[in-house]
Amino acid sequence: MCLGSVMYSHKEPMEEVRSHLPGLTGLKNLGNTCYMNAILQCLCSLPPLVDYFLLGKYKAALHKGNGEAVTAFGCLVSDMWLGESACVSPEGFHSVLGQRYPTFSKRTQQDAQEFLICVLNELHEALKKSSKRKCVPDAKGTRGSLSETPTIITELFEGQLSYDITCLECKSTSHRPESFTVLSLPIPSKSACSLQDCLECFFQQDTLTWNNQIHCSWCGSKQDAAVKATITKAPQIIIFHLKRFEWQGKQKRKLSTDIWYPLGDLDLSPYSSEEMQGRKAAEYSLCAVVKNLKNNEDSDLPMFQVSGNQAGMLTNSFSKGLSKSTTTMKSQGNGFAWRAVSPVPAYLQRTFTGGREW
């Protein structure tokens, strides 16, 4: 049931609205849909996104015939934040999304990251001003522009990289921009390492040789090249996906490396462009982690959340040994979401009425 009739006023403090702790609501497993529930729990706990749907702002952006998924998502947010039940069913949203992406209509375990990309794409496509729509049936890509048309999804989740490509023969350099909503990070060690290690590995300079050579317009031929990425626009909420699987010959192997990560004060300035470094860089606080509890591909994907630098809504093994003074954690997480906190670059500053500051 969608609680569309429940009025939510931006003049009403969030603390008064959630007298029975709305938002702390379970999602029914529809049969191997824990991957979906984990992602939905994370998305439905992000204050700017929650406010956008609870205040009904999405309704004005919808176009006739293309808003089924957005409406279903809005109903789910309302049920989780304004409903009376301790557990609700995401079946409505699952059914609508499955019509667009048949892979997710099956009651089988799927990849949480691919599901996240499809959800963000579907919400964005329905909310953008153009009525033309795109479908991404195979969402294996982790970095790609959603659209040039801004929506709440691009405002919150989309950042931009710049790839500096230098020909090693003539030393000429070209710049290639690329938008992203999820950064897929390599794990540089089979033993424990930090999130910063993963970031440094992703942003380190790489050399393109052999079949990966570039065609240099100055040389007029294929040449070896050095490539280095930098962040030119930091998103309000940045999502990292960890590459937990690697191929050894024909065998697919999972990396169970423990990753240390801070709960707050994540600084992206070492990986940012000089223009961004000239400003006071945004710092990020952890808001969600999706973790695979077991060591196989068919395992459950629970969700972990924190509030600022303090222990917040914790589930499963994450809560063990965590206190309010904890500043770092380690886990075999599959994905992380970080939300920018003050200071935020001017081009990212936005006001979301009634939201919670994490």
C-alpha positions in Angstrom: 0.0 0.0 0.0 1.3 3.5 -0.9 0.7 6.0 1.9 0.2 8.8 -0.7 -2.6 10.3 1.4 -0.2 11.0 4.3 0.7 14.7 4.4 4.4 15.5 5.0 5.1 19.2 5.7 8.6 20.7 5.4 7.6 23.0 8.3 7.2 20.0 10.5 10.5 18.8 12.2 11.6 15.4 11.1 12.0 14.4 14.8 8.3 14.9 15.3 7.3 13.0 12.2 9.3 10.0 13.2 8.0 9.5 16.7 8.0 5.7 16.1 11.3 5.8 14.3 10.1 5.7 10.7 12.8 4.7 8.3 13.8 1.8 10.6 11.6 -0.5 8.6 12.4 -4.0 7.3 11.9 -5.2 3.8 10.3 -8.6 3.0 12.5 -11.0 1.1 10.6 -12.0 -2.0 12.8 -15.0 -2.6 16.5 -14.5 -3.1 16.0 -10.7 -3.3 18.3 -9.8 -0.4 20.5 -8.0 -2.9 17.6 -5.8 -3.8 16.6 -5.1 -0.2 20.1 -4.1 0.7 20.3 -1.5 -2.1 16.8 -0.2 -1.4 17.5 0.1 2.3 20.6 2.2 1.5 18.8 4.5 -1.0 15.8 4.9 1.3 18.0 6.1 4.1 19.7 9.0 2.3 18.1 12.2 3.7 18.1 14.3 0.5 16.6 11.5 -1.6 14.0 10.7 1.1 13.0 14.3 1.4 12.6 14.6 -2.3 10.1 11.7 -2.4 8.3 12.4 0.9 7.7 16.0 -0.2 6.2 14.8 -3.5 8.7 16.8 -5.6 9.0 13.9 -8.0 5.4 14.2 -9.1 6.0 17.5 -11.0 8.9 15.9 -13.0 7.0 12.8 -14.2 5.8 12.5 -17.7 2.7 10.6 -18.8 3.4 6.9 -19.4 6.9 6.7 -18.0 6.6 7.1 -14.2 5.7 3.7 -13.0 9.0 2.9 -11.3 9.3 6.4 -9.8 5.8 6.2 -8.4 6.5 2.7 -7.0 9.7 3.9 -5.4 7.9 6.9 -3.9 5.3 4.6 -2.4 8.1 2.5 -0.9 9.8 5.5 0.7 6.4 6.6 2.1 5.7 3.2 3.5 9.1 2.9 5.1 9.1 6.4 6.6 5.5 7.2 7.3 3.9 3.8 7.7 3.0 1.9 10.8 4.5 -1.5 9.9 7.9 -2.8 11.1 8.3 -4.6 7.8 6.9 -3.8 4.3 7.0 -5.5 1.0 9.0 -4.1 -2.0 7.0 -6.2 -4.4 5.4 -3.3 -6.2 8.7 -1.7 -7.1 10.3 -5.1 -7.8 7.5 -5.9 -10.3 7.7 -2.6 -12.1 11.5 -2.7 -12.4 11.4 -6.3 -13.5 9.3 -5.3 -16.5 12.0 -2.9 -17.7 14.9 -5.2 -16.7 13.8 -8.8 -17.0 17.0 -10.1 -15.2 15.6 -8.7 -12.0 12.1 -10.2 -12.4 13.5 -13.6 -11.6 13.5 -14.8 -8.0 17.2 -15.6 -8.1 20.2 -13.9 -6.6 21.6 -11.0 -8.7 24.5 -8.6 -8.5 23.7 -5.7 -6.1 25.9 -3.2 -7.9 24.2 -3.9 -11.3 20.8 -3.6 -9.6 21.8 -0.2 -8.1 22.9 1.1 -11.5 19.6 0.0 -13.1 17.6 1.7 -10.3 19.5 5.0 -10.6 19.2 4.9 -14.4 15.4 4.1 -14.3 14.7 6.9 -11.8 16.8 9.4 -13.7 15.3 8.5 -17.1 11.7 8.9 -15.7 12.5 12.3 -14.0 14.4 14.1 -16.7 12.6 16.6 -18.8 13.0 14.8 -22.1 10.3 12.2 -22.8 12.7 10.0 -24.7 13.9 7.0 -22.6 16.8 4.7 -22.6 17.0 1.2 -21.2 20.2 -0.4 -19.9 19.4 -4.2 -19.9 23.0 -5.0 -19.2 24.3 -2.7 -16.5 27.8 -4.1 -16.1 29.3 -0.7 -16.7 30.3 1.2 -13.5 31.1 4.6 -14.9 28.9 6.3 -17.4 27.0 9.5 -17.8 23.3 9.2 -16.9 22.4 12.2 -18.9 23.1 15.9 -19.5 19.6 16.7 -18.3 19.8 17.2 -14.5 17.5 15.3 -12.1 17.7 14.6 -8.4 19.8 11.5 -9.3 22.4 13.5 -11.2 22.4 16.2 -8.5 23.2 13.7 -5.8 25.2 10.9 -7.4 26.9 12.1 -10.6 30.5 13.2 -10.5 33.0 13.7 -13.3 36.5 12.4 -14.0 39.1 13.8 -16.4 41.5 11.4 -18.1 44.8 13.0 -19.0 46.3 11.0 -21.9 49.9 11.7 -22.8 51.6 10.3 -25.9 54.9 8.9 -24.8 56.4 9.7 -28.3 55.6 13.3 -28.8 54.5 14.2 -25.2 51.3 15.8 -26.4 48.4 15.6 -23.9 44.7 15.3 -24.5 41.9 15.4 -21.9 38.8 13.1 -21.9 36.0 13.9 -19.5 33.8 11.1 -18.2 30.8 11.2 -15.9 30.3 8.6 -13.2 27.7 7.5 -10.7 29.7 4.5 -9.3 33.5 4.2 -9.1 34.6 0.5 -9.3 37.8 0.2 -7.3 40.5 -2.5 -7.6 41.7 -4.3 -4.5 45.5 -4.0 -4.6 46.3 -6.6 -1.9 45.2 -10.1 -1.0 45.8 -9.2 2.6 44.1 -6.4 4.5 44.3 -2.9 3.0 42.6 0.4 3.3 40.0 2.2 1.2 42.7 4.8 0.5 44.9 2.0 -0.9 42.1 1.1 -3.3 41.7 4.8 -4.3 45.4 5.2 -4.9 45.4 2.1 -7.1 42.5 3.4 -9.1 43.9 6.9 -9.6 47.6 5.9 -10.2 49.1 6.6 -13.6 48.7 3.7 -16.1 50.6 2.9 -19.3 48.7 1.9 -22.5 50.8 -0.4 -24.7 50.3 -3.2 -27.3 46.6 -3.6 -28.1 45.7 -0.7 -25.8 47.7 2.0 -27.7 46.1 5.2 -28.6 46.0 6.9 -32.0 47.9 10.1 -31.6 46.7 12.9 -33.9 50.0 14.6 -33.7 52.1 11.5 -34.6 49.5 10.2 -37.0 49.9 6.7 -35.7 49.3 4.4 -32.8 51.5 5.1 -29.8 52.1 4.1 -26.2 50.5 6.5 -23.8 50.3 7.4 -20.1 46.8 7.8 -18.6 45.9 9.4 -15.3 42.4 10.1 -14.0 41.5 13.0 -11.7 38.2 14.1 -10.1 37.0 17.3 -11.7 33.5 17.3 -10.0 32.8 15.6 -6.8 29.2 14.3 -6.3 27.1 15.0 -3.2 27.0 11.3 -2.6 29.9 9.2 -3.9 29.5 5.4 -4.3 32.4 3.0 -4.4 32.2 -0.6 -5.7 35.0 -3.0 -4.8 36.1 -5.5 -7.4 35.7 -8.6 -5.3 36.1 -11.1 -8.1 39.1 -11.8 -10.4 39.8 -14.4 -13.1 42.6 -16.9 -12.7 42.6 -18.7 -16.1 39.1 -19.9 -16.5 38.3 -19.8 -12.8 36.5 -16.9 -11.1 37.9 -16.3 -7.7 36.5 -14.1 -4.9 38.8 -11.8 -3.0 38.0 -11.9 0.7 40.4 -9.0 1.6 39.4 -7.0 4.6 39.2 -3.3 3.8 39.8 -0.7 6.4 37.7 2.5 6.0 37.1 5.6 8.0 33.6 6.4 9.2 34.1 10.1 8.5 36.5 12.7 7.1 37.2 10.9 3.8 39.3 13.4 1.8 39.3 13.1 -2.0 41.6 16.1 -2.6 44.6 13.9 -3.4 42.7 12.6 -6.4 41.1 15.9 -7.5 42.1 18.3 -10.2 44.2 21.4 -9.5 41.1 23.5 -9.9 39.2 21.6 -7.3 42.2 21.6 -5.0 42.2 25.4 -5.2 38.8 25.3 -3.4 38.3 23.9 0.1 37.7 20.2 -0.7 34.5 18.4 0.3 34.8 15.8 3.1 32.6 12.8 3.2 31.0 10.7 6.0 30.1 7.1 5.5 26.3 6.5 5.2 26.0 2.9 3.9 27.9 -0.3 3.3 26.6 -3.4 1.4 28.4 -6.5 2.5 28.3 -10.1 1.4 28.1 -12.2 4.6 29.2 -15.5 3.2 32.0 -16.5 1.0 30.0 -17.5 -2.1 28.2 -15.8 -4.8 24.7 -16.8 -3.6 25.0 -15.3 -0.2 22.9 -12.6 1.4 23.7 -8.9 1.1 22.9 -7.1 4.4 23.2 -3.4 4.8 25.2 -1.3 7.3 24.7 2.3 8.1 26.4 4.9 10.3 25.5 8.4 11.4 28.4 10.8 11.1 31.3 9.6 13.2 29.1 7.8 15.7 27.5 4.4 15.7 24.1 4.5 14.1 21.7 1.9 12.7 23.8 -1.2 12.8 23.0 -4.8 11.7 24.6 -8.2 11.8 28.3 -8.5 12.6 29.1 -4.8 12.0 27.9 -3.8 15.5 30.4 -6.0 17.3 33.0 -3.9 19.1 31.8 -0.6 17.6 31.5 2.3 20.0 30.8 6.0 19.6 34.5 6.7 19.6 35.2 4.4 16.7 36.7 6.2 13.7 37.6 3.3 11.4 36.1 0.0 10.5 37.1 -3.0 8.5 34.9 -5.5 6.6 34.6 -7.5 3.5 32.2 -5.0 2.1 31.2 -5.0 -1.6 30.1 -1.4 -1.8 30.3 1.9 0.1 28.3 5.1 -0.1 29.7 8.4 1.3 27.8 11.6 1.7 29.5 15.0 1.5 29.4 17.1 4.7 30.5 20.7 5.3 32.5 22.1 3.6 30.9 21.4 0.2 32.0 23.1 -3.0 29.7 25.9 -4.0 28.5 24.1 -7.1 27.3 21.3 -4.9 25.5 23.3 -2.2 21.8 22.5 -2.0 19.1 22.8 0.6 17.0 19.8 1.4 14.2 20.8 3.8 13.5 18.5 6.7 16.5 16.2 6.1 18.8 14.6 8.7 22.4 15.7 8.8 24.6 12.6 9.0 
